[in-house]
Amino acid sequence: MSYRTADSLPLVTLDDVRGAQKMLAGVARMTAMEGSRYLSRLVGAPVHFKCENLQRTGSFKLRGAYVRIAGLSPEERAAGVVAASAGNHAQGVALASSLLGVRSTVFMPKGAPLPKVAATRHYGAEVRAHGTVVDETLAAAQEYAAETGAVFIHPFDHPDIIAGQGTVGLEILEQCPEVRTIVVGIGGGGLAAGIAVAVKALRPDVRIVGVQAAGAAAYPPSLAAGRPLLIENPATMADGIKVGRPGDVPFGIIGDLVDEVRTVSENDLSSALLLCLERAKLVVEPAGASPVAALLSEPGAFEGPVVALLSGGNVDPLLMQRILRHGMAAGGRYLAVTLRLTDRPGALATLLGVLSVVDANVLDVSHVRTDPRLGLTEVEVELHLETKGPEHCAEVNSALRKAGYTVID
């Protein structure tokens, strides 16, 4: 497998990435590098966050989009550009186009989060809602390009896009020259490929680890087969890396230069997002938190110093609420318990007294009296409790059983 073309010239080179860096001067920010004491203790080596969630538009996508659009001919610019995206790429294309004076149209799925739609419009794009999944939106954007002559700006499958994203790698080497491992989320592969081109050319000793959500992991089977494969119905909360097929251009680069591609669970992702918010005070979307999820799931697998790339922070507030609840439950901070007790005055107060002794905070209580499985004098009670971790959950369950309650679930 090779990322080189038939005439042996690389599709993307270090010089391309350096050229992109010059082009992006004054456009993309050199985002902060922040240390994580918690993860450093867990990994046993320094861990740093590269905070692309603090980039303009809230993600790294501006880098590649700007380089791609800036490289268009005057005739192509006059025809305008079109893109399809549910969020980050849309915003990157919209802002890059506005900065370069190019008309942009962005197709977004119906039901896309309103904050992302509003931000894309704010950055100057005409937004068109089409389809319910990104594949339908993508087809509509490509049809629009064929009909109007607008240039389609692919989110990851183009050398200019990859070169732009690779500028993140140059910044990492400048900000953390002692780095030994870089961990980066992978969707289509543009970001990981760009970083790999830049970093491996300058520091071949640095290990690059890609991370995919287990429910949307197209790269492991594709790398095993030696060609990009389509996985049907990818499913994950991390929509930024929910891509069913690797890009042709980044696939070869990743196969040659990325040392490992790991997968993480939905629990890992929600726990990572919660850690970023609580410990680092950083708002990160699930895709952006995927490197942190990998570190949490197997901290001993990474040689330090480690740089975990937080690739984006555009998360819908309603989704954030659900993910935080999921993360707290995965971390033993919530406990839902169902039990039966005798339906008599004062029974609930007695139960709450038991919970008070073990310092469990009751968030919600619901009663069921009409289930045919219940006896004539029985009531089923479902409790939602705020707890302090797995050990506290076990203490609460033990206290309930010792008090004589039948814990069903």
C-alpha positions, 0 to 999 in steps of 0.5 A: 500500500502506498500513498504515492501516485503512479509516477511516484510523486507524493499526493501531499508533501511536507512542502505542501503543508508548509505552503498551506501554513504560510497561506493560513497566516492571519486566518487560522489561529495557532490554538493553545496547548494545555496540559492535563494533570489528571490524564498525565497521572493516569498515563504516567507521562505528560499529556497535553491537549491541542485545542482546535476546539478553540479555533475559528468556527470551533474546529480545524475544518477552516484550515483545509477549506481555506487552502482548498478555496484559495487554490481555485482559479479566478474562473472557479471562484467566480462560479462559487463553491458548494459543500455538504455538511452537518456542521463543522465543514459547513462552517469552515467553508462558509467562513473561508469563502467569505474571507476570500470573497467567494459565493458559497452554498452549503447543503445541510440535512433537515434537522441539523442542530439549529446553532450549527445552521445559524452559525453557517449562515452567519459566516456568509453561506446560503444554507439549503436543507436537504435529506435526513442523512449526510449521504442524501445531502452530499448527493444534492450538493454534487448535483448542484455542482454539476448543474451550476458549475460551482466547485464542490469542496469535499470535507476530506478527500482532496490534497489541498484539504489534507495539506491545510489540516496538516498545519496542525501537525506543524504546530504540535511539533513547535509547541511540544517538540518532545512529543512521542505520541499524537492521538487524533480522531479519524472520520474520513481521514483528512486530519489524520493524514495531514498530520501524518504527512507533516509529522513523519517527515520531520519526526519519524519517531513520533507515534501517530494513533488514530481513533474511531468510534466503534460503531462507525469504524471504517478504517480497521476493516479497510486497512485489513483489506487494503482498500477503502470499504463502506460500512453500512449504517454507521452509528455513534454520538460522534457525528464529526467522525461518523463516516461510512467510507474512508476517503481515497486520498487520505486512505493511502497516507494513513495506511503508510504513515499512521501507526495504529487505529484504535476504536472507542465505545460510546461510554468512553466518548461520553466519559471523555467529554465529561472529563474535558468539561469538568477537569479541563474546563473545555467544551468539546464535541464527542468527535473532538473528545475521541482521543481522550476516550482512547487515553481513558480506555487504555492509558498504559498503551501510550508513550509520553509525552502525549498530545491529544488533539481536541479537534472541535467544540461544536456541540448542540446544547441539547445533545450536550445535556444527553451526553453529560447524563450518559457520561455521569451514568457511565462514571457511576454518578447516576444510579437508577434503581427499581424496587418494591415496597408495601403500599402504606402511609409513610413507606416512601418516607422510610425509604428516603430515610435509608437513602439519606443515611448513605448520602444519596441525592434523590433526583426523581421518584416515580410510582407504579401501582397498576402493574399486574405483576404487583401484589394487592398491597405492593407498589413499584418505585423507580428512583433516580439518584445522584451518587459519588461513583461506583463504590457509592452506588454499591453502598446504596444498593447494599443499604437498600437490601439490608433494610429489607427492600426487594431491589428489582433492577 
